[in-house]
Amino acid sequence: MMKIRVLWLTPTSGTNQGITNTYNGGGWVPSLQKLLNSESEIELAVAFPSKSKLPYSKNGNTNYYPIYTPEKSKLQRSEERRV
């Protein structure tokens, strides 16, 4: 059987246990991820922003792709406000 591949762009890392978020709640993102992981024919790829350089990781049917987004300096933020 052919797997269904899903690319998920999200502001959080979902249920990836190796990455901690400042938000402590559950919510719809981890709930939907758990539901998709229960289906063996679905392969999930989760891409999310990260303030540190993290490696790609895999957990079951889920692949995690952190996208490094460094914080902007005060000068960069002030220049954006002027535009």
N, C-alpha and C positions, 0 to 999 in steps of 0.2 A: 504494500500500500504506500502511496506517495504522501509525504508529510506536507502539511500546510505550514508555510513559513510566515511569521508575523513580525514586522518591525514596529516596535513601540517606542515612540519618543515621549519621554516623561520628565517632569522636573525633579523626580526622586529616583532612588535606586530600587524601588519596589521592595521585595522581601529579601534582597541580598544581605545575608547575615554578616558578611565581611565589611560592610560599609554602614557607618552609623550616621543618622540624620539628627538634626536638632528637634525635629517633630517626633513626638512620642506616641501619637495615635495610630490607629489602624487605617481605616478609611477604605475607599473604593479601589485604590490602586493595588494594594496587596491582596484584597479580596478577589478582584478580577484575575490577578496573576495566579493565585492559588487555583482558581477554577480552570484557567487555561492549562496549567501544569497537570491537572488531573486527566487531561485528554492526551493520550499517547501519540496521536497523529499530528499534534500541534507542536512546532518548534518556535519558541519565543525568543526574540532578540530585543533587549531593553537598552536603549541609548539614553543617557542622562548626563546633565552637566556636573562637573566635579571641580572643586577649587584646588585639588591636589592631583598630581599625576598618578593615576592608578592603572594597574594592568587590566587587560581583558580577563574575564573569569567566566566559568561555566558552573551551573548547579542544576543537575537533572536535565530537563528539556529547555532550560533558560540560559541564554548567553547574555552577559552583561558587557556593555561597551561604554565606559566612562569617557566623556568628552571634556578634556581639560579646558576650563574657562577661568583664567587667573583673574583676581580682583583688579579693578582699575585703580590707578593712583588718583589722588585728590586733583591733580592737574588735569588728568583725562576726564574726570567727572565734571569739572568746572568748564572745560572746553565744550563738552556735550550740551551743557545747559545754555551756552551762549548761541548755539546754532538754532 
